[in-house]
Amino acid sequence: MTDAEGAPKGRNAMRKITAQPLTREAFAPFGDVLDTGGDTHFPINAGKCERYHDLATAEAAGPNARVILSIFRGSAYDFPLKLTMVERHPFGSQAFMPLSPRPFLVVVCHDGPEGPGEPHAFLTAPGQGVNYPRNRWHAVLTPIGAPQDFLVVDRAGDGGNLEEFHFAEPYEIHLPGGGE
């Protein structure tokens, strides 16, 4: 028996996924793209600044919930990436905006009847970020090539706000154009 890529199915089989460019249209079922490419912008500060307005909504639910800002410093991952686990946050959204003009990998899944569905992988353009709504399955922060800092907007408060799912068979995520 083989999978869609023709690889043998069974224990320890890898299912291959190639990341696609991150666009608003392709990512819309999973969350928001944070960049300056949208239509909702206008000048402020006497025309010396352009405001890119209302790019995403931060969500914070549950006991003593509040929206917080943090900086995450992520280590680079090797490619192809062996994806064995995804996570989600039932009480709050999570936004990641890189603080340098470097791309990073975004992996998300629809919610299925028995956990997350098949992963979808996206490669950001320099300067793009993402916002995951509450309960969106996603991989951990995945910088490419070098460590990277991110401004993160998420939820703090009481209650468990992290669920992890470990795939029975891992996926192998490739960068487009063979950029492993």
N, C-alpha and C positions, 0 to 999 in steps of 0.2 A: 504494500500500500504506500502511496506517495502523497505529498501535500501539493498545494497549488504551484509551487516552484519546482516540483519534480523530485524533491528530496525525500528520502525514506521517512515514513512516520514511525513513531515509536518512542521509546524512552530516550531522553536526551537529544531528540531531534530539534534542530533549529528551524524556525519559520522565518524567512527572509522578508524584510520590509525596507524599501528605499525611501528616505525622507524626500518630501516634495517642498517647493518653496512655500513659505508662509504668506498667504494672502487673506484678506478679509473674507472673501467669498468661501474659500476652502475651509477656513477655521471657524466660520460662523456657527456651525452646529456644536462646537466645543467651548466657545468663549469669545473674548474680544481681543483684537490685535491693537496694541498700543504703539502708535507711530504718528507721524505728521501727514499721512496720506489722505486723511478723510476730508469731508466737506465742512465740518463744524469748527471753523477757526475764524478768528477776527482779531484786529489790532487792539492793543491796550497800551497804557502808559504813554500817551501822546504819540502813538504810532511807532514807538521804539521796541515793541515786543508783540509777537503774534501768539495768541492764546489758542491752543488746540483743546477745545472744550468738550467735557463730558465723554471721554473716551471709554469709560467703563464704570460700573457701579460696584462699590465695595459692599460686601454683605457681612454682617456680624449678627448671629442669632445665638440663643442659649443663655444660660445664667451668667450675669455680670459681663456680658459681651461688650467689646469695644473694638474699634478699628485701630490698628497700630502700623507704624512704619519701622522697618528694620533694614539693615544692610547685610546681605549674605555674601560670603566669599566662597565661591565654588571652585573645586579642583577640576582640571580637565579630564575627560574620559578618553579611553582608547576606542578606536573604531576598527572593524565593525563592533558595535555595542551589543553585549549580551544582556537583553532585557528579561529579567526574571520576576520583577515586582513592579506594581503601580500602587499609588495611594490616592486617597481622597479625604476631603475635610467636610464633614456634615454640617458644621455650624458657621462656616465662613468662606468667602471667596479668597482667592490668592492671586495677586498680581506680581509679575516679575519684569522689571525694567532694567536692562543692562546699563551700567555706568561707563561703559567704553563702547566704541563702535565695532564690536566684534559679534559675529553670529553665534547662536547657540542652538541646541537641538530641543525641540518640543515634541513630546510623545503623549497622546491622549487617547482615551477609549470611551465609547458610548457605554452606558450601563446596560448590562444584559440580564437575563433571568437568573443566572447563577453567578453574577459578578461582572467584571468588565468584559466587554466584547473585544474584537480584534483591534490591536493598536493602530493608530494613524500617526505617522512621523512627519514633522515639519522642520525645515531649516529656516531660521529667521534671517532677514537681511540685516546688515549693520544698523543699529539704532531702533530695531523693532523689539517690543516687549509683548507679553500676553497677560490676560486676566482670565483665570479659571473661575467659573461660578461654583457655588456650593455643590458638593457631591459629584464633581467631575473627576473621573479617574485620570491620573496623569503620572508620568514618570518623575523621578527626582530631578532637581536642577542639573542640567547637563551642558557645561561649557565645553567648547571644542578647542583643542590646540594649546591652550594656556589657561592658568587660573583667571577668574573673572569675578568682578563685584557686581551686585544687583541691588537696586532699591526694591524692597518687597513690602507690599501692602497686604496685610492679612488680619486675622481675628485673634484676639486674646480674650480669655475669660475662663470661667469654670466649665468643667465637663470635658470628656474626651473628644478631641477634634481631629483625630487621625485614625483612618482605617487603612490597612495594608492588604493587598491581595498578591499572592505568589502564584505565578502561572505553573501548571503541571509540566508544560514543555516551554522552554524559553523561546524568545524571538531574537533574531539577529537583525539589528538596525544598521543600514548602510547609508552613507552620505551620497548625495547625487553625484554623478560623474565619476564614480569610483574614488572619491576623495576620502579614502579610509586612512 
